[in-house]
Amino acid sequence: MYQSDNHAQSWQYLSTVVQGGMASVKGQKPVWEPFVTVIDHRLVCFFSDERDKIVHSQKIAHKTTTDGIHWGAEIDDVAVANPQARPGMAVVAQMTNGKYIMTFEIVVEGAVVVDGERNRSNYKISDDGLHWRPEDAGREFALGGSPYVTILGDGTLVANSTGSEIYLNTKNGEGNWQKVSTDVPGAYSRSLTALPNNQLLIIGAGSYAGPTEAVDHQLTADVFQVEGLD
């Protein structure tokens, strides 16, 4: 964890949340894909954890702190029964009803391929943002992985996946999600930031490519106007 006291112009080391092995190297048991937010006056760091390989290929967990230095015990958030499942890339946001939504990807080797995708983007709900029933794999809202979620000013949930579309829900995660096309390219990972007047800042990185693939990675940023649901 690093901190800045000059509006992100420079950063200083503050503490270590959790330690693991080298990422993308088989058997090294990494921890990665952190997401940091504030819940109930505590700083919460959600992360993907590969250190429990015998039981879980990967799971999502979190730790909390009140001072940024001393971190509490690791708490599992998504740790499903299938030992080959790899839930990861958690993003958490508070909804207008006070509850919290988490989006995350589920990657499973050998999963059924639909429209060229074997990954799934899921979500689930927590009353307080700290207790998630880890055995619950959530509900699927999109194909693909690396999802993100944010809340617009009118309470609409906006989520995405690897494609160029976004997904809208006005019922605090209940019921169906409406798929909406955008002119912003899809990416391996896209962040969503809610702006005033139901506008959405979408920032995307490149595609997911292997180290030997010749790919022109481009960073994209665009503002999209979210209209009312049908």
C-alpha positions in Angstrom: 0.0 0.0 0.0 1.3 3.5 -0.9 0.0 6.9 0.1 0.2 10.4 -1.4 -0.3 13.7 0.3 0.1 15.9 -2.8 -2.8 14.8 -5.0 -1.0 11.8 -6.5 2.1 13.7 -7.7 4.3 11.4 -5.6 3.8 8.3 -3.5 5.4 6.8 -0.4 5.3 3.2 0.8 2.9 2.7 3.7 2.4 -1.0 4.4 2.1 -4.5 2.9 -1.4 -5.9 2.8 -0.5 -9.5 1.9 2.4 -11.3 0.2 2.5 -14.1 -2.4 4.7 -15.5 -5.2 5.4 -14.3 -8.7 2.3 -13.8 -10.9 1.8 -15.9 -14.0 4.4 -18.5 -13.0 3.0 -21.9 -12.2 3.3 -23.0 -8.6 4.4 -19.6 -7.3 1.0 -18.9 -5.5 0.6 -15.2 -6.2 -1.8 -12.7 -4.8 -3.0 -10.0 -7.2 -5.8 -7.9 -8.7 -6.3 -5.7 -5.7 -9.3 -3.4 -5.3 -9.4 -0.8 -2.5 -12.4 0.9 -1.1 -13.7 2.4 2.2 -16.5 0.6 4.1 -17.7 1.6 7.5 -14.8 3.9 8.2 -12.3 1.1 7.3 -10.0 0.8 4.4 -10.8 -2.6 2.7 -8.5 -4.3 0.2 -10.1 -7.1 -1.9 -7.6 -9.3 -3.8 -7.3 -12.6 -5.7 -5.4 -15.3 -3.8 -3.7 -18.4 -5.3 -2.0 -19.6 -2.1 -4.7 -22.2 -1.2 -4.1 -24.4 -4.3 -5.1 -27.7 -2.8 -8.6 -26.5 -2.2 -9.0 -23.5 -4.6 -7.2 -22.7 -7.8 -7.9 -19.1 -6.9 -10.3 -17.3 -4.5 -11.3 -13.8 -3.6 -10.6 -12.5 -0.1 -10.1 -9.2 1.7 -8.4 -7.5 4.6 -9.3 -4.3 6.5 -7.4 -1.6 8.3 -8.2 1.5 10.3 -4.8 3.1 10.0 -3.4 1.9 6.7 -0.5 0.1 8.5 -1.9 -2.8 10.5 -4.1 -5.2 8.5 -6.6 -7.6 10.0 -7.1 -11.3 9.3 -7.8 -12.5 5.8 -11.5 -13.1 5.1 -12.7 -15.3 2.2 -15.4 -13.6 -0.1 -15.6 -16.0 -3.1 -14.2 -19.5 -2.5 -16.4 -21.9 -4.4 -16.5 -25.7 -4.2 -15.1 -26.4 -7.6 -11.3 -26.6 -7.1 -10.6 -25.6 -10.7 -12.7 -22.4 -10.6 -10.8 -19.2 -10.5 -12.9 -16.3 -9.2 -11.0 -13.0 -9.4 -10.8 -9.3 -10.3 -13.4 -8.2 -7.7 -14.9 -4.7 -7.7 -17.2 -3.5 -5.0 -19.7 -0.6 -4.9 -22.4 0.5 -2.4 -25.9 0.7 -3.8 -28.5 3.3 -2.9 -30.3 0.9 -0.6 -27.1 0.7 1.5 -26.2 -2.8 0.4 -23.0 -3.7 -1.6 -22.6 -5.3 -4.9 -19.4 -7.2 -6.0 -18.7 -8.1 -9.6 -16.0 -10.6 -10.4 -15.0 -13.1 -13.1 -15.2 -16.9 -13.0 -12.6 -18.7 -15.1 -12.8 -22.5 -15.4 -10.7 -24.6 -17.6 -12.9 -26.7 -19.9 -16.0 -24.6 -19.3 -18.6 -24.5 -22.1 -17.7 -21.9 -24.7 -20.5 -19.5 -25.7 -20.0 -16.9 -28.4 -16.2 -17.5 -28.1 -16.1 -17.0 -24.4 -15.5 -19.5 -21.6 -15.2 -16.9 -18.9 -18.2 -15.5 -17.0 -18.8 -12.2 -15.2 -20.8 -12.7 -12.0 -22.1 -10.6 -9.2 -23.5 -11.0 -5.7 -24.9 -8.8 -2.9 -23.8 -8.2 0.7 -25.7 -6.4 3.4 -22.5 -4.7 4.8 -19.8 -5.2 2.2 -17.7 -7.3 4.5 -19.6 -10.6 4.7 -20.2 -12.3 1.3 -21.0 -16.0 1.9 -17.8 -17.3 0.2 -19.4 -20.5 -1.0 -21.8 -18.5 -3.1 -20.6 -18.1 -6.7 -23.1 -15.4 -7.4 -25.2 -14.8 -10.5 -24.0 -14.4 -14.1 -24.8 -11.1 -15.8 -22.4 -11.3 -18.8 -20.1 -13.5 -20.8 -16.4 -12.7 -20.6 -14.2 -11.6 -17.7 -12.6 -8.6 -16.0 -15.9 -7.0 -15.0 -16.3 -3.6 -13.3 -19.3 -2.0 -11.6 -20.3 1.5 -10.5 -23.4 3.4 -9.4 -24.9 6.4 -11.3 -26.4 9.3 -9.5 -29.9 8.1 -10.0 -29.0 4.7 -8.5 -28.6 2.8 -11.7 -26.0 0.0 -11.5 -23.7 -0.1 -14.5 -21.4 -3.1 -15.1 -19.3 -4.3 -17.9 -17.1 -7.2 -19.1 -14.5 -7.6 -21.8 -16.8 -6.5 -24.6 -17.8 -3.0 -25.6 -21.2 -3.2 -24.1 -22.4 -2.1 -20.6 -25.1 -3.7 -18.5 -27.7 -1.7 -16.6 -29.9 -2.6 -13.6 -32.2 -0.2 -11.7 -33.4 -2.7 -9.0 -30.3 -2.9 -6.8 -29.1 -6.1 -8.5 -32.5 -7.8 -8.6 -34.1 -9.0 -11.8 -32.6 -8.7 -15.3 -29.8 -6.6 -16.6 -30.2 -4.6 -19.8 -27.4 -4.9 -22.3 -26.5 -1.5 -24.0 -24.1 -1.0 -26.9 -21.4 1.7 -26.7 -18.9 2.9 -29.2 -16.1 2.5 -26.7 -13.9 -0.5 -27.6 -13.8 -3.6 -25.4 -10.7 -4.4 -23.5 -9.1 -7.0 -21.2 -9.9 -4.5 -18.4 -12.1 -1.4 -18.4 -12.9 0.8 -15.5 -16.1 2.7 -15.1 -16.5 6.0 -13.3 -19.9 7.6 -12.7 -20.0 11.3 -13.7 -22.8 13.9 -13.1 -26.0 13.8 -15.3 -25.8 10.0 -15.8 -22.6 10.2 -17.8 -20.1 7.4 -17.6 -16.3 7.6 -18.0 -15.0 4.4 -19.6 -11.3 3.8 -19.6 -9.9 0.7 -21.3 -6.6 -1.0 -21.7 -5.5 -3.3 -24.5 -6.7 -6.9 -25.3 -5.5 -9.9 -23.4 -2.6 -11.1 -25.6 0.3 -13.5 -25.0 3.9 -12.3 -24.7 4.8 -13.3 -28.3 1.7 -11.8 -30.0 2.1 -8.6 -32.0 -0.7 -6.5 -30.7 -1.0 -2.7 -30.8 -2.2 -2.0 -27.3 -4.1 1.3 -27.0 -5.4 3.1 -23.9 -8.9 4.4 -24.6 -11.0 6.9 -22.6 -14.5 8.2 -23.5 -17.6 9.6 -21.9 -20.8 7.8 -22.6 -24.3 9.1 -21.9 -26.5 6.5 -20.2 -30.1 6.9 -21.2 -33.2 5.6 -19.4 -33.9 1.9 -19.4 -36.5 0.5 -21.7 
